[in-house]
Amino acid sequence: GGDHTITYPILQAVAEKHGPVGLVHVDAHTDTSDRALGEKIYHGTPFRRCMEEGLLDCSRVVQIGIRGSSYDPRNAPLCPPFCVSVLPQGFRVVPAEECWSKSLVPLMGEVRKQMGDKPVYISFDIDGLDPAYAPGTGTPEIAGLTPVQALEIIRGCKGLNIVGCDLVEVAPMYDVSGNTALLAANLLFEMLCVLPGVKTM
C-alpha cells in the first residue's frame, strides 16, 4: 500500500544509521522527477530527493522494469525512458523491454556484484508488474514484468546486506479480483525470506 512518497523518509532514517545505501528498485517509473503537479514531494519525485540528499550510493542503484513516460521533458537528463543503461549519476536503468521473454537470473547475478557487501534497500512498486497480473494500482503501464520475474529479482537479492524493503502502490479500489493483493503479499513474504539471517528450507 501507500506510494513511493513513504520510501523517502524511510531512506532518510536508513541512511542516518547506515550511510548512503544501494537500491534495488522495481517499478514502471523511475520516480526521479524534480516536481510533479507542482510539488517537490510526490510519488514521482522521491529518488531525486534521495539522490540530492546523499541518501543513495548512486553507483549501486539499479531500476528494473522501467517503461512509463515522464510528466516533464526536463527530467530526461536524469532518467530518459527506454534509452539508457547507465545514468551520469551512476543509476543503472533496465527498461522493461530488456526483460521481455527472458529469465532475470543472469541480471540479478550482475546486480549482486554491483551491490557488493554494503547496505542495500529494496523498493518494489507493484506497477513494475504488467497490469494483466497486478491491475490494482494507480498508474498501470502495459508490457511489464511477470510474477516469475518478480520472484527472480527478489530471490536474486538473497545474500545481499539488505537493511530494509518496501512494496508500494497497491490500490484495493482497483483490485476487483484481489489478485494484486495476493501477489503483493507473496512478494513481501519473499522479501522477508531474503533478509540477512533468515533461515529458509
Phi, psi and chi 1 to 4 in degrees:
 res  aa     phi    psi   chi1   chi2   chi3   chi4
   1 GLY       - -176.0      -      -      -      -
   2 GLY    66.4 -171.8      -      -      -      -
   3 ASP  -134.1 -175.5   61.7   44.0      -      -
   4 HIS   -70.0   -5.5 -101.9  139.5      -      -
   5 THR   -58.5  -33.8  -51.6      -      -      -
   6 ILE   -71.3  -22.9   66.8  168.8      -      -
   7 THR   -69.8  -30.6  -54.5      -      -      -
   8 TYR   -59.7  -55.2  174.3   39.6      -      -
   9 PRO   -66.7  -29.4   19.9  -30.2      -      -
  10 ILE   -63.2  -45.8  -67.3  171.8      -      -
  11 LEU   -68.1  -28.2  -76.8  171.5      -      -
  12 GLN   -61.5  -45.2  -73.0  176.5  -42.6      -
  13 ALA   -68.8  -41.0      -      -      -      -
  14 VAL   -63.3  -44.4  167.5      -      -      -
  15 ALA   -67.4  -30.9      -      -      -      -
  16 GLU   -62.2  -33.3 -172.9  174.8  -21.5      -
  17 LYS   -88.2  -41.5  179.7  174.1 -178.3  179.9
  18 HIS  -110.1   -7.4  -62.4  -77.7      -      -
  19 GLY    80.1 -175.0      -      -      -      -
  20 PRO   -57.5  135.4  -22.8   33.6      -      -
  21 VAL  -114.1  158.3  -63.7      -      -      -
  22 GLY   -75.4  161.4      -      -      -      -
  23 LEU  -139.4  125.7  176.3   68.6      -      -
  24 VAL  -104.5  110.1  176.2      -      -      -
  25 HIS  -119.4  116.4  173.3 -149.8      -      -
  26 VAL  -105.7  126.5 -178.7      -      -      -
  27 ASP  -170.7  159.2 -155.3  -37.6      -      -
  28 ALA   -82.0  -19.3      -      -      -      -
  29 HIS  -127.7  149.5  -46.0   94.1      -      -
  30 THR   -77.3  -22.0   60.6      -      -      -
  31 ASP    55.3   42.0  -66.2  -14.3      -      -
  32 THR  -119.0   20.9   54.1      -      -      -
  33 SER   -64.1  154.1  -61.0      -      -      -
  34 ASP   -79.2  -44.1 -175.9   34.5      -      -
  35 ARG  -140.3  153.0  -69.4  176.9 -178.7  -89.1
  36 ALA  -139.8  127.9      -      -      -      -
  37 LEU    52.6   33.7  -57.3  179.2      -      -
  38 GLY    83.7   -1.1      -      -      -      -
  39 GLU  -107.3  140.2  -59.8  -66.2  -28.0      -
  40 LYS   -84.6  -24.8  -70.3 -175.9   75.9   71.0
  41 ILE  -109.2  105.8  -52.7  -62.3      -      -
  42 TYR  -159.1  161.3 -173.7   76.1      -      -
  43 HIS   -67.7  -10.0   69.8   83.8      -      -
  44 GLY   -97.8    4.9      -      -      -      -
  45 THR  -120.7   -5.6   67.0      -      -      -
  46 PRO   -62.4  -36.4   24.6  -35.6      -      -
  47 PHE   -78.9  -21.5  -62.9  116.1      -      -
  48 ARG   -69.2  -44.6 -178.5 -177.3  -75.3 -102.1
  49 ARG   -60.9  -42.2  -60.1  -73.2   86.7   85.5
  50 CYS   -62.6  -41.5  -70.7      -      -      -
  51 MET   -63.5  -45.7 -177.4 -168.5   70.0      -
  52 GLU   -61.4  -33.6  -68.8  170.2  -14.2      -
  53 GLU   -88.6    0.3  -67.1 -175.0   19.7      -
  54 GLY    73.1   25.7      -      -      -      -
  55 LEU   -81.3  -20.8  -50.2  179.7      -      -
  56 LEU  -111.1  142.6  -61.5  174.7      -      -
  57 ASP   -85.3   95.5  176.0   -7.0      -      -
  58 CYS   -62.1  -20.7  -66.7      -      -      -
  59 SER   -76.7   -6.9   66.7      -      -      -
  60 ARG  -126.8   43.0  -64.0 -169.7  -53.3  116.7
  61 VAL  -116.8  127.3  173.9      -      -      -
  62 VAL  -128.5  133.0   60.7      -      -      -
  63 GLN  -118.3  121.3  -62.2 -179.0  -57.3      -
  64 ILE  -117.3  134.3  -55.8  170.5      -      -
  65 GLY    94.8   10.4      -      -      -      -
  66 ILE   -65.9  132.1  -55.3  -58.4      -      -
  67 ARG  -157.8   -6.1   61.6 -164.3 -174.4  -80.8
  68 GLY   -79.4  156.6      -      -      -      -
  69 SER   -83.7  177.2   58.0      -      -      -
  70 SER  -110.3  152.8  172.7      -      -      -
  71 TYR   -70.3  -25.4  -71.0  109.0      -      -
  72 ASP  -144.9  125.4 -171.7  -25.7      -      -
  73 PRO   -63.3  -17.3   20.1  -31.1      -      -
  74 ARG   -68.4  -12.5  -70.9  172.8  -65.9 -179.4
  75 ASN   -78.4  -13.1  -62.6  -33.4      -      -
  76 ALA   -57.4  -40.1      -      -      -      -
  77 PRO   -62.0  -27.6  -24.6   35.7      -      -
  78 LEU   -83.7  -42.1 -178.5   64.9      -      -
  79 CYS  -156.8   73.8 -145.6      -      -      -
  80 PRO   -68.4  133.4   22.0  -29.5      -      -
  81 PRO   -69.2  143.7   24.3  -32.2      -      -
  82 PHE    71.9   -9.2  -58.1  114.2      -      -
  83 CYS  -128.2   17.4   61.0      -      -      -
  84 VAL  -146.1  143.0   68.3      -      -      -
  85 SER  -102.7  -36.5  -66.5      -      -      -
  86 VAL  -133.0  125.9  180.0      -      -      -
  87 LEU   -85.8  161.1  -59.9  175.4      -      -
  88 PRO   -56.6  -32.0  -24.6   32.9      -      -
  89 GLN   -75.1   -9.3  -69.5   75.1   16.7      -
  90 GLY   104.9  -11.6      -      -      -      -
  91 PHE   -59.7  135.5  -72.9   24.7      -      -
  92 ARG   -99.9  123.6  177.9  179.2 -178.8 -176.1
  93 VAL  -109.6  126.4  175.9      -      -      -
  94 VAL  -112.1   97.3 -177.8      -      -      -
  95 PRO   -60.7  152.4  -20.1   32.0      -      -
  96 ALA   -55.3  -36.4      -      -      -      -
  97 GLU   -64.4  -22.3   60.9 -169.8   34.2      -
  98 GLU   -78.8   -8.3  -68.5 -176.5   10.8      -
  99 CYS  -104.3  -12.5  -56.8      -      -      -
 100 TRP   -58.9  134.1  -67.2  -16.0      -      -
 101 SER    59.8   34.0  -55.9      -      -      -
 102 LYS  -148.7  158.9   66.2  174.8   70.4  170.4
 103 SER   -74.2  144.2  168.3      -      -      -
 104 LEU   -98.7   10.7  -60.7 -172.8      -      -
 105 VAL   -60.5  -46.2  170.3      -      -      -
 106 PRO   -61.5  -40.7  -25.0   35.9      -      -
 107 LEU   -58.2  -44.3  169.5   65.4      -      -
 108 MET   -69.2  -25.2  -67.8  -47.9  -63.5      -
 109 GLY   -62.4  -41.6      -      -      -      -
 110 GLU   -66.0  -40.3  -64.1  173.1   13.2      -
 111 VAL   -64.0  -41.9  169.6      -      -      -
 112 ARG   -60.6  -40.3  -77.0 -165.1  -58.4  -83.2
 113 LYS   -64.9  -41.0  -70.6  180.0 -177.6  177.2
 114 GLN   -63.4  -39.7 -179.0 -178.3   -3.0      -
 115 MET   -77.6  -29.7  -63.3  -61.5  156.3      -
 116 GLY    61.2 -146.5      -      -      -      -
 117 ASP  -105.2   10.5   59.1    1.1      -      -
 118 LYS   -83.0  164.7  -64.0  178.4 -178.4  176.8
 119 PRO   -59.4  141.7  -25.0   34.2      -      -
 120 VAL  -134.7  141.2  177.4      -      -      -
 121 TYR  -116.0  139.4 -171.0   87.7      -      -
 122 ILE  -108.6  127.6  -57.3  171.3      -      -
 123 SER  -128.5  121.2 -169.8      -      -      -
 124 PHE  -121.4  111.5 -158.1  116.2      -      -
 125 ASP   -90.2  127.4 -172.6  -38.0      -      -
 126 ILE   -61.7  -21.4 -159.1   68.5      -      -
 127 ASP   -76.3   -0.8   71.5   25.2      -      -
 128 GLY   -62.2  -27.0      -      -      -      -
 129 LEU   -84.7  153.6  -66.6  164.9      -      -
 130 ASP   -63.2  141.1 -168.8  -86.6      -      -
 131 PRO   -64.5  -11.9   16.6  -28.2      -      -
 132 ALA   -61.6  -30.7      -      -      -      -
 133 TYR   -99.9  -30.9  -53.4  107.1      -      -
 134 ALA  -136.8   73.8      -      -      -      -
 135 PRO   -75.2  -18.5   28.3  -35.0      -      -
 136 GLY   -82.1   67.0      -      -      -      -
 137 THR  -148.7  158.6 -172.7      -      -      -
 138 GLY   -79.6  -23.6      -      -      -      -
 139 THR  -132.5   63.9   50.4      -      -      -
 140 PRO   -66.8  145.5   25.6  -33.7      -      -
 141 GLU  -134.2  133.9  -57.3  -81.2    0.0      -
 142 ILE   -69.3  165.7   65.8  162.7      -      -
 143 ALA    65.6   43.8      -      -      -      -
 144 GLY   -97.3 -165.8      -      -      -      -
 145 LEU   -74.1  163.0  -55.8  177.0      -      -
 146 THR   -99.9  162.5   68.9      -      -      -
 147 PRO   -58.4  -36.0  -28.8   37.2      -      -
 148 VAL   -61.7  -44.7  169.2      -      -      -
 149 GLN   -64.4  -36.3  -69.5  173.4  -42.4      -
 150 ALA   -60.5  -43.1      -      -      -      -
 151 LEU   -64.7  -39.7  -70.0  176.8      -      -
 152 GLU   -61.8  -38.8  -71.7  176.5  -30.3      -
 153 ILE   -65.0  -51.3  -67.9  167.9      -      -
 154 ILE   -66.4  -47.7  -65.0  170.9      -      -
 155 ARG   -65.0  -27.6  -67.3  178.0 -178.2 -177.7
 156 GLY   -69.6  -12.5      -      -      -      -
 157 CYS   -86.0   -6.0  -69.5      -      -      -
 158 LYS   -60.0  133.4 -173.7  171.9  179.3   62.1
 159 GLY    98.3  -13.8      -      -      -      -
 160 LEU   -78.1  160.3  -66.1  177.5      -      -
 161 ASN   -84.5   72.9 -178.0   12.5      -      -
 162 ILE   -78.6  125.5  -59.1  165.9      -      -
 163 VAL  -111.0    0.7  -66.1      -      -      -
 164 GLY   173.2  164.2      -      -      -      -
 165 CYS  -161.3  159.3   54.2      -      -      -
 166 ASP  -149.6  165.0   63.8   47.4      -      -
 167 LEU  -137.2  124.9 -172.9  143.9      -      -
 168 VAL  -127.0  171.1  -59.9      -      -      -
 169 GLU    76.9   16.7  -67.1  -78.7    0.7      -
 170 VAL   -76.6  125.3  174.3      -      -      -
 171 ALA  -118.7   97.3      -      -      -      -
 172 PRO   -54.6  -31.8  -27.0   36.1      -      -
 173 MET   -64.5  -22.8   70.9  179.0   93.4      -
 174 TYR  -100.0    0.1  -57.6  132.7      -      -
 175 ASP  -102.1   65.1 -168.8   24.8      -      -
 176 VAL   -59.5  -40.6  177.9      -      -      -
 177 SER   -79.7  -20.4   67.7      -      -      -
 178 GLY    84.0   -1.4      -      -      -      -
 179 ASN   -64.9  -35.3  -73.4  -11.4      -      -
 180 THR   -65.3  -44.6  -49.1      -      -      -
 181 ALA   -63.5  -41.2      -      -      -      -
 182 LEU   -60.9  -46.9  174.9   65.3      -      -
 183 LEU   -63.3  -44.9 -178.4   52.4      -      -
 184 ALA   -61.3  -43.6      -      -      -      -
 185 ALA   -61.5  -41.4      -      -      -      -
 186 ASN   -67.5  -38.4  -82.7  -87.0      -      -
 187 LEU   -66.4  -38.7  -65.3  178.5      -      -
 188 LEU   -64.1  -40.6  -77.3  166.4      -      -
 189 PHE   -59.3  -43.6  174.2   77.6      -      -
 190 GLU   -62.5  -38.4  -66.6  -79.4  -22.5      -
 191 MET   -62.5  -42.7  -72.1 -174.4 -152.0      -
 192 LEU   -60.1  -36.3  -67.6  173.4      -      -
 193 CYS   -69.5  -22.6  -70.6      -      -      -
 194 VAL   -99.4    3.8  -62.1      -      -      -
 195 LEU   -64.7  147.7  -68.9  174.9      -      -
 196 PRO   -57.2  137.4  -25.8   34.9      -      -
 197 GLY    85.7   -6.6      -      -      -      -
 198 VAL   -80.9  126.5  173.7      -      -      -
 199 LYS   -93.4  125.1  -64.7  180.0 -179.9  179.2
 200 THR  -118.9  155.7   56.7      -      -      -
 201 MET   -82.6      -  -62.8 -178.7   67.7      -
